[in-house]
Each structure stands twice: as C-alpha cells, then as structure tokens.
Amino acid sequence: QEANEAHHKKACALRAHPTYGKYVRQLKDGTLRLHKQAVRDASKYDGKYLIRTSDDTLSIEDVALGYKQLLE
C-alpha cells in the first residue's frame, strides 16, 4: 500500500512539473505514457533561444553576440 501511494505521489509530481509535465499523459487506467506529439512539437525549437533585453539602443546582432560571449 505504501509503495503504491509513493508511486502515485511521484506520478502526480511528474505530471505537475512545470517543464516535464507537458510531455507526459495519463491513460484511463492511470499509467503514464510519453506524449509523443508534445515531444515532436517541442523539437522544432531545439537549439533556439529567446533573448530579451531592456536596452533598445543595441542592435539584434549586438545582443546575440553579447549572449554568445557569456557562454564562452
């Protein structure tokens, strides 16, 4: 009983996770499955980043180069 309850809590935590929850779906019998369509949809953003700045005097290129230099 305790093991089943612990498993249920972990499943709920995974489904409620802000990042991973959208990639998991729950079947009618309670089992969790990978939501393959959500994974495919998210894959189109692989390698892309949203960059935001409050300095409107910078060009797009300057902002991108500035963030790229932060990674180095």
Backbone atoms as SQL, in Angstrom:
CREATE TABLE atoms (id INTEGER PRIMARY KEY, chain TEXT, resi INTEGER, resn TEXT, atom TEXT, x REAL, y REAL, z REAL);
INSERT INTO atoms VALUES
  (1, 'A', 1, 'GLN', 'N', 0.827, -1.191, 0.000),
  (2, 'A', 1, 'GLN', 'CA', 0.000, 0.000, 0.000),
  (3, 'A', 1, 'GLN', 'C', 0.874, 1.259, 0.000),
  (4, 'A', 2, 'GLU', 'N', 1.890, 1.286, 0.875),
  (5, 'A', 2, 'GLU', 'CA', 2.762, 2.468, 0.960),
  (6, 'A', 2, 'GLU', 'C', 3.545, 2.670, -0.331),
  (7, 'A', 3, 'ALA', 'N', 3.999, 1.575, -0.929),
  (8, 'A', 3, 'ALA', 'CA', 4.743, 1.678, -2.185),
  (9, 'A', 3, 'ALA', 'C', 3.845, 2.224, -3.288),
  (10, 'A', 4, 'ASN', 'N', 2.608, 1.778, -3.322),
  (11, 'A', 4, 'ASN', 'CA', 1.665, 2.255, -4.327),
  (12, 'A', 4, 'ASN', 'C', 1.370, 3.743, -4.132),
  (13, 'A', 5, 'GLU', 'N', 1.233, 4.157, -2.879),
  (14, 'A', 5, 'GLU', 'CA', 0.973, 5.565, -2.583),
  (15, 'A', 5, 'GLU', 'C', 2.173, 6.431, -2.961),
  (16, 'A', 6, 'ALA', 'N', 3.379, 5.948, -2.685),
  (17, 'A', 6, 'ALA', 'CA', 4.595, 6.686, -3.050),
  (18, 'A', 6, 'ALA', 'C', 4.700, 6.812, -4.566),
  (19, 'A', 7, 'HIS', 'N', 4.362, 5.725, -5.273),
  (20, 'A', 7, 'HIS', 'CA', 4.390, 5.745, -6.734),
  (21, 'A', 7, 'HIS', 'C', 3.371, 6.758, -7.261),
  (22, 'A', 8, 'HIS', 'N', 2.181, 6.775, -6.673),
  (23, 'A', 8, 'HIS', 'CA', 1.132, 7.710, -7.080),
  (24, 'A', 8, 'HIS', 'C', 1.590, 9.156, -6.877),
  (25, 'A', 9, 'LYS', 'N', 2.236, 9.442, -5.763),
  (26, 'A', 9, 'LYS', 'CA', 2.724, 10.798, -5.484),
  (27, 'A', 9, 'LYS', 'C', 3.789, 11.214, -6.490),
  (28, 'A', 10, 'LYS', 'N', 4.671, 10.279, -6.845),
  (29, 'A', 10, 'LYS', 'CA', 5.720, 10.596, -7.817),
  (30, 'A', 10, 'LYS', 'C', 5.122, 10.845, -9.196),
  (31, 'A', 11, 'ALA', 'N', 4.108, 10.057, -9.557),
  (32, 'A', 11, 'ALA', 'CA', 3.443, 10.249, -10.844),
  (33, 'A', 11, 'ALA', 'C', 2.757, 11.611, -10.888),
  (34, 'A', 12, 'CYS', 'N', 2.102, 11.988, -9.814),
  (35, 'A', 12, 'CYS', 'CA', 1.447, 13.301, -9.737),
  (36, 'A', 12, 'CYS', 'C', 2.479, 14.424, -9.813),
  (37, 'A', 13, 'ALA', 'N', 3.595, 14.242, -9.140),
  (38, 'A', 13, 'ALA', 'CA', 4.650, 15.257, -9.162),
  (39, 'A', 13, 'ALA', 'C', 5.209, 15.426, -10.573),
  (40, 'A', 14, 'LEU', 'N', 5.370, 14.327, -11.286),
  (41, 'A', 14, 'LEU', 'CA', 5.877, 14.401, -12.656),
  (42, 'A', 14, 'LEU', 'C', 4.877, 15.107, -13.564),
  (43, 'A', 15, 'ARG', 'N', 3.612, 14.764, -13.447),
  (44, 'A', 15, 'ARG', 'CA', 2.590, 15.399, -14.278),
  (45, 'A', 15, 'ARG', 'C', 2.444, 16.881, -13.968),
  (46, 'A', 16, 'ALA', 'N', 2.704, 17.282, -12.723),
  (47, 'A', 16, 'ALA', 'CA', 2.570, 18.680, -12.320),
  (48, 'A', 16, 'ALA', 'C', 3.849, 19.483, -12.542),
  (49, 'A', 17, 'HIS', 'N', 4.933, 18.822, -12.938),
  (50, 'A', 17, 'HIS', 'CA', 6.214, 19.508, -13.124),
  (51, 'A', 17, 'HIS', 'C', 6.078, 20.552, -14.237),
  (52, 'A', 18, 'PRO', 'N', 6.563, 21.783, -14.005),
  (53, 'A', 18, 'PRO', 'CA', 6.385, 22.839, -14.998),
  (54, 'A', 18, 'PRO', 'C', 7.086, 22.581, -16.334),
  (55, 'A', 19, 'THR', 'N', 8.158, 21.829, -16.330),
  (56, 'A', 19, 'THR', 'CA', 8.869, 21.547, -17.578),
  (57, 'A', 19, 'THR', 'C', 8.479, 20.205, -18.167),
  (58, 'A', 20, 'TYR', 'N', 8.519, 19.158, -17.366),
  (59, 'A', 20, 'TYR', 'CA', 8.324, 17.809, -17.881),
  (60, 'A', 20, 'TYR', 'C', 6.869, 17.379, -17.968),
  (61, 'A', 21, 'GLY', 'N', 5.983, 18.033, -17.233),
  (62, 'A', 21, 'GLY', 'CA', 4.588, 17.615, -17.182),
  (63, 'A', 21, 'GLY', 'C', 3.885, 17.615, -18.524),
  (64, 'A', 22, 'LYS', 'N', 4.263, 18.527, -19.403),
  (65, 'A', 22, 'LYS', 'CA', 3.591, 18.596, -20.701),
  (66, 'A', 22, 'LYS', 'C', 3.979, 17.448, -21.630),
  (67, 'A', 23, 'TYR', 'N', 5.020, 16.713, -21.271),
  (68, 'A', 23, 'TYR', 'CA', 5.461, 15.594, -22.106),
  (69, 'A', 23, 'TYR', 'C', 4.946, 14.245, -21.612),
  (70, 'A', 24, 'VAL', 'N', 4.107, 14.267, -20.592),
  (71, 'A', 24, 'VAL', 'CA', 3.573, 13.033, -20.004),
  (72, 'A', 24, 'VAL', 'C', 2.055, 13.095, -20.049),
  (73, 'A', 25, 'ARG', 'N', 1.441, 11.989, -20.424),
  (74, 'A', 25, 'ARG', 'CA', -0.019, 11.922, -20.373),
  (75, 'A', 25, 'ARG', 'C', -0.422, 10.703, -19.567),
  (76, 'A', 26, 'GLN', 'N', -1.583, 10.794, -18.973),
  (77, 'A', 26, 'GLN', 'CA', -2.063, 9.700, -18.139),
  (78, 'A', 26, 'GLN', 'C', -3.207, 8.998, -18.854),
  (79, 'A', 27, 'LEU', 'N', -3.101, 7.680, -18.958),
  (80, 'A', 27, 'LEU', 'CA', -4.149, 6.885, -19.581),
  (81, 'A', 27, 'LEU', 'C', -5.298, 6.677, -18.599),
  (82, 'A', 28, 'LYS', 'N', -6.419, 6.173, -19.106),
  (83, 'A', 28, 'LYS', 'CA', -7.594, 5.956, -18.252),
  (84, 'A', 28, 'LYS', 'C', -7.308, 4.999, -17.106),
  (85, 'A', 29, 'ASP', 'N', -6.393, 4.044, -17.333),
  (86, 'A', 29, 'ASP', 'CA', -6.075, 3.087, -16.264),
  (87, 'A', 29, 'ASP', 'C', -5.051, 3.635, -15.268),
  (88, 'A', 30, 'GLY', 'N', -4.614, 4.878, -15.469),
  (89, 'A', 30, 'GLY', 'CA', -3.704, 5.524, -14.531),
  (90, 'A', 30, 'GLY', 'C', -2.235, 5.450, -14.906),
  (91, 'A', 31, 'THR', 'N', -1.889, 4.652, -15.911),
  (92, 'A', 31, 'THR', 'CA', -0.482, 4.559, -16.301),
  (93, 'A', 31, 'THR', 'C', -0.063, 5.823, -17.044),
  (94, 'A', 32, 'LEU', 'N', 1.208, 6.142, -16.936),
  (95, 'A', 32, 'LEU', 'CA', 1.756, 7.314, -17.609),
  (96, 'A', 32, 'LEU', 'C', 2.422, 6.898, -18.905),
  (97, 'A', 33, 'ARG', 'N', 2.268, 7.725, -19.905),
  (98, 'A', 33, 'ARG', 'CA', 2.898, 7.490, -21.195),
  (99, 'A', 33, 'ARG', 'C', 3.524, 8.796, -21.677),
  (100, 'A', 34, 'LEU', 'N', 4.550, 8.650, -22.475),
  (101, 'A', 34, 'LEU', 'CA', 5.188, 9.804, -23.093),
  (102, 'A', 34, 'LEU', 'C', 4.228, 10.381, -24.131),
  (103, 'A', 35, 'HIS', 'N', 4.027, 11.666, -24.093),
  (104, 'A', 35, 'HIS', 'CA', 3.157, 12.349, -25.052),
  (105, 'A', 35, 'HIS', 'C', 4.010, 12.678, -26.276),
  (106, 'A', 36, 'LYS', 'N', 4.023, 11.765, -27.237),
  (107, 'A', 36, 'LYS', 'CA', 4.941, 11.863, -28.376),
  (108, 'A', 36, 'LYS', 'C', 4.695, 13.103, -29.229),
  (109, 'A', 37, 'GLN', 'N', 3.454, 13.504, -29.390),
  (110, 'A', 37, 'GLN', 'CA', 3.174, 14.698, -30.188),
  (111, 'A', 37, 'GLN', 'C', 3.751, 15.942, -29.524),
  (112, 'A', 38, 'ALA', 'N', 3.668, 16.023, -28.210),
  (113, 'A', 38, 'ALA', 'CA', 4.240, 17.167, -27.491),
  (114, 'A', 38, 'ALA', 'C', 5.758, 17.200, -27.648),
  (115, 'A', 39, 'VAL', 'N', 6.388, 16.033, -27.645),
  (116, 'A', 39, 'VAL', 'CA', 7.840, 15.957, -27.844),
  (117, 'A', 39, 'VAL', 'C', 8.191, 16.413, -29.253),
  (118, 'A', 40, 'ARG', 'N', 7.430, 15.945, -30.249),
  (119, 'A', 40, 'ARG', 'CA', 7.682, 16.369, -31.638),
  (120, 'A', 40, 'ARG', 'C', 7.492, 17.874, -31.792),
  (121, 'A', 41, 'ASP', 'N', 6.433, 18.400, -31.187),
  (122, 'A', 41, 'ASP', 'CA', 6.182, 19.841, -31.282),
  (123, 'A', 41, 'ASP', 'C', 7.316, 20.648, -30.658),
  (124, 'A', 42, 'ALA', 'N', 7.825, 20.201, -29.535),
  (125, 'A', 42, 'ALA', 'CA', 8.900, 20.920, -28.848),
  (126, 'A', 42, 'ALA', 'C', 10.227, 20.805, -29.590),
  (127, 'A', 43, 'SER', 'N', 10.414, 19.732, -30.341),
  (128, 'A', 43, 'SER', 'CA', 11.699, 19.517, -31.015),
  (129, 'A', 43, 'SER', 'C', 11.982, 20.575, -32.076),
  (130, 'A', 44, 'LYS', 'N', 10.955, 21.237, -32.573),
  (131, 'A', 44, 'LYS', 'CA', 11.202, 22.267, -33.588),
  (132, 'A', 44, 'LYS', 'C', 11.904, 23.491, -33.000),
  (133, 'A', 45, 'TYR', 'N', 11.952, 23.570, -31.669),
  (134, 'A', 45, 'TYR', 'CA', 12.645, 24.673, -31.005),
  (135, 'A', 45, 'TYR', 'C', 14.025, 24.279, -30.495),
  (136, 'A', 46, 'ASP', 'N', 14.456, 23.053, -30.755),
  (137, 'A', 46, 'ASP', 'CA', 15.773, 22.607, -30.304),
  (138, 'A', 46, 'ASP', 'C', 16.855, 23.516, -30.875),
  (139, 'A', 47, 'GLY', 'N', 17.727, 23.985, -30.011),
  (140, 'A', 47, 'GLY', 'CA', 18.837, 24.824, -30.446),
  (141, 'A', 47, 'GLY', 'C', 18.483, 26.294, -30.612),
  (142, 'A', 48, 'LYS', 'N', 17.253, 26.662, -30.320),
  (143, 'A', 48, 'LYS', 'CA', 16.829, 28.057, -30.454),
  (144, 'A', 48, 'LYS', 'C', 16.596, 28.644, -29.065),
  (145, 'A', 49, 'TYR', 'N', 16.905, 29.911, -28.926),
  (146, 'A', 49, 'TYR', 'CA', 16.781, 30.585, -27.643),
  (147, 'A', 49, 'TYR', 'C', 16.078, 31.921, -27.830),
  (148, 'A', 50, 'LEU', 'N', 15.321, 32.299, -26.853),
  (149, 'A', 50, 'LEU', 'CA', 14.693, 33.609, -26.841),
  (150, 'A', 50, 'LEU', 'C', 15.578, 34.531, -26.010),
  (151, 'A', 51, 'ILE', 'N', 15.959, 35.636, -26.600),
  (152, 'A', 51, 'ILE', 'CA', 16.808, 36.598, -25.905),
  (153, 'A', 51, 'ILE', 'C', 16.023, 37.899, -25.779),
  (154, 'A', 52, 'ARG', 'N', 16.034, 38.441, -24.575),
  (155, 'A', 52, 'ARG', 'CA', 15.293, 39.669, -24.310),
  (156, 'A', 52, 'ARG', 'C', 16.214, 40.658, -23.611),
  (157, 'A', 53, 'THR', 'N', 16.104, 41.914, -24.015),
  (158, 'A', 53, 'THR', 'CA', 16.895, 42.958, -23.380),
  (159, 'A', 53, 'THR', 'C', 16.037, 44.201, -23.186),
  (160, 'A', 54, 'SER', 'N', 16.372, 44.971, -22.194),
  (161, 'A', 54, 'SER', 'CA', 15.653, 46.230, -21.962),
  (162, 'A', 54, 'SER', 'C', 16.387, 47.408, -22.603),
  (163, 'A', 55, 'ASP', 'N', 17.559, 47.145, -23.187),
  (164, 'A', 55, 'ASP', 'CA', 18.353, 48.203, -23.823),
  (165, 'A', 55, 'ASP', 'C', 17.977, 48.274, -25.299),
  (166, 'A', 56, 'ASP', 'N', 17.124, 49.223, -25.654),
  (167, 'A', 56, 'ASP', 'CA', 16.661, 49.315, -27.041),
  (168, 'A', 56, 'ASP', 'C', 17.653, 50.017, -27.964),
  (169, 'A', 57, 'THR', 'N', 18.826, 50.394, -27.436),
  (170, 'A', 57, 'THR', 'CA', 19.841, 51.015, -28.288),
  (171, 'A', 57, 'THR', 'C', 20.734, 49.970, -28.951),
  (172, 'A', 58, 'LEU', 'N', 20.667, 48.725, -28.492),
  (173, 'A', 58, 'LEU', 'CA', 21.502, 47.663, -29.057),
  (174, 'A', 58, 'LEU', 'C', 20.855, 47.071, -30.300),
  (175, 'A', 59, 'SER', 'N', 21.696, 46.720, -31.262),
  (176, 'A', 59, 'SER', 'CA', 21.178, 46.035, -32.447),
  (177, 'A', 59, 'SER', 'C', 20.938, 44.564, -32.114),
  (178, 'A', 60, 'ILE', 'N', 20.193, 43.902, -32.945),
  (179, 'A', 60, 'ILE', 'CA', 19.928, 42.473, -32.754),
  (180, 'A', 60, 'ILE', 'C', 21.238, 41.698, -32.729),
  (181, 'A', 61, 'GLU', 'N', 22.154, 42.065, -33.618),
  (182, 'A', 61, 'GLU', 'CA', 23.442, 41.379, -33.696),
  (183, 'A', 61, 'GLU', 'C', 24.253, 41.572, -32.418),
  (184, 'A', 62, 'ASP', 'N', 24.254, 42.804, -31.886),
  (185, 'A', 62, 'ASP', 'CA', 24.998, 43.078, -30.651),
  (186, 'A', 62, 'ASP', 'C', 24.450, 42.278, -29.470),
  (187, 'A', 63, 'VAL', 'N', 23.143, 42.185, -29.387),
  (188, 'A', 63, 'VAL', 'CA', 22.530, 41.423, -28.295),
  (189, 'A', 63, 'VAL', 'C', 22.905, 39.950, -28.416),
  (190, 'A', 64, 'ALA', 'N', 22.788, 39.403, -29.625),
  (191, 'A', 64, 'ALA', 'CA', 23.114, 37.989, -29.836),
  (192, 'A', 64, 'ALA', 'C', 24.584, 37.716, -29.540),
  (193, 'A', 65, 'LEU', 'N', 25.473, 38.585, -29.993),
  (194, 'A', 65, 'LEU', 'CA', 26.902, 38.402, -29.727),
  (195, 'A', 65, 'LEU', 'C', 27.206, 38.515, -28.240),
  (196, 'A', 66, 'GLY', 'N', 26.544, 39.428, -27.557),
  (197, 'A', 66, 'GLY', 'CA', 26.756, 39.579, -26.120),
  (198, 'A', 66, 'GLY', 'C', 26.387, 38.321, -25.357),
  (199, 'A', 67, 'TYR', 'N', 25.262, 37.725, -25.706),
  (200, 'A', 67, 'TYR', 'CA', 24.864, 36.489, -25.030),
  (201, 'A', 67, 'TYR', 'C', 25.765, 35.327, -25.417),
  (202, 'A', 68, 'LYS', 'N', 26.215, 35.315, -26.663),
  (203, 'A', 68, 'LYS', 'CA', 27.116, 34.242, -27.096),
  (204, 'A', 68, 'LYS', 'C', 28.427, 34.315, -26.318),
  (205, 'A', 69, 'GLN', 'N', 28.927, 35.518, -26.067),
  (206, 'A', 69, 'GLN', 'CA', 30.167, 35.682, -25.312),
  (207, 'A', 69, 'GLN', 'C', 30.003, 35.252, -23.862),
  (208, 'A', 70, 'LEU', 'N', 28.804, 35.361, -23.319),
  (209, 'A', 70, 'LEU', 'CA', 28.565, 34.909, -21.946),
  (210, 'A', 70, 'LEU', 'C', 28.765, 33.402, -21.813),
  (211, 'A', 71, 'LEU', 'N', 28.489, 32.672, -22.881),
  (212, 'A', 71, 'LEU', 'CA', 28.638, 31.217, -22.855),
  (213, 'A', 71, 'LEU', 'C', 30.094, 30.787, -22.888),
  (214, 'A', 72, 'GLU', 'N', 30.959, 31.643, -23.385),
  (215, 'A', 72, 'GLU', 'CA', 32.379, 31.280, -23.526),
  (216, 'A', 72, 'GLU', 'C', 33.149, 31.510, -22.257);
